[in-house]
Every structure is written in C-alpha cells, then in structure tokens.
Amino acid sequence: MNIEPFIINIDQAQLDDLASRLKNARIVPDFGNSNWEYGTNTAYLLPRRQQRIQSLL
C-alpha cells in the first residue's frame, strides 16, 4: 500500500465558524474526573482546544 498526499479545500468561512464555536464552547468544571472515568479530562482538553483554535486562525 502506498501513501499518497492529498489536499482538502475548506472555505475559510467554515474554519472561522469552527474556531468561533470552539472558542465560545462552555466547558464545565471537571469535578472528580482525574482518572477519566466520566469522559475527557478537562486538564487534557483545554490546552488542546486552544491549540486547535490557534491552528484554525
């Protein structure tokens, strides 16, 4: 199997909308979830959300 590069074209308006939604998402405090028992840990999620927002701008 050969890996071939490809290009995805996404309108900037859609990327801007996604960045806005990520930026404005309300993330509730993460009480008692340090072991990920109740889903994604907020300490893990918040920095990655910020990185994703910056990558879209």
Beta strands, then each sheet from edge to edge (+ up, - down):
end
